[in-house]
Amino acid sequence: FAGSATVLQGCSATVRGADTEAKALLAAASGMPGLSLMQSVTIEFWSAWAAAQRGDARVAAALATNCIARAQGLGETFYVPGCEVIGGWAAAGRSESS
């Protein structure tokens, strides 16, 4: 999958605390031309995960919401429940009910 390796490298950089590298890799993954729906949803999911790992509830929620909406077109995938968890974490982090 185009972008999948790059987005996972971005997640790895996030875990290492290399935020500048992570942001560059995540941006590169999402900016790849000609992504299929599955590829773009994969990138959105892992980008939302990375935002949650950084503690950025606003960005995590926005990416998770977008991922959920787009993943509906894929049928049964783990992206919807995974992004619901990320969105729930983001809401809790902002002291909102989910």
N, C-alpha and C positions, 0 to 999 in steps of 0.2 A: 504494500500500500504506500502510495506516495504520501510523504509527510509523516507517516507513522513513526519511522525511526527518528526523525528530527524532533517530533513532539516528545517522544520518550527520552531523548537526550536532554531536552528542556526540563522534563520532570526530574531527571537525575541531577541536573544542575541546581534545580530548586532545592532538592533534598540536601545537597552539599552546601547550600547557602550562597551559591554563585548567581545572585539575582540578575546581574547585567547579562551574563551568558545565557541564563534561562530565558529572559525576556527576548533576547535576540533569536534564540532557537525557536521559541514558541511563535514569534512573529513570522519567522521564515517558514515554518510549517503551515501556518494559516494562510500565508500569501502565495503558496504554490499554485500555479495555474492548472486548470483542468481537473480539479478534485471531484471525485464522485460524491454522492450524498453520504455514503458510508465513510469515505475518507474524511470528509469535512466534519461529520458528527464525531468520529474518533478523535480528531484534533480538538474539537470543542470540548469534549469530555475531559481529555487529559489537561487541557488548558484550564478548565474549571477546577480540576483536582489540584493543579499547581497553584492556582490562586488561593485555594483553601489552605494549602500547605504554608503559603506565605502569610496567612492570616488576613487576607484581603477579602472580607465578606462581600463588599459591594461588587467587585469584579467577579468573584466566584458565583454569586447569585445571578448576575447578568448572563454569564456564559452558560450556567446550568439551565436557566430558563430557555435560552436560545437553543441549546442542545436538545432539551426535551421536546420543544416544538418541532424541530427538524427531524428528530429520531422517530417521531410518529410515522413518518413515511417509510420507515424501514421494517415495520412489523415488530415482531418480538425480538428485542435485544436487551442487553443488560444496561444500556445507556440511560434509559428512562429511569429505572429505579436508582441507578447510581447517581444520576443528577438530582433526583429527588432528595437523596441523602445529603448531597452537597448543598442544595438549596435549603434544606432544613437546618443544617449547620450554620449557614449564612444568616438565616432568620434568627436563630438562637443567639448568634453573635451580635446581632443588632437588637436583641431583646424583643423580638416580634414572635407572635404565635404563628405556627406553620399549619 
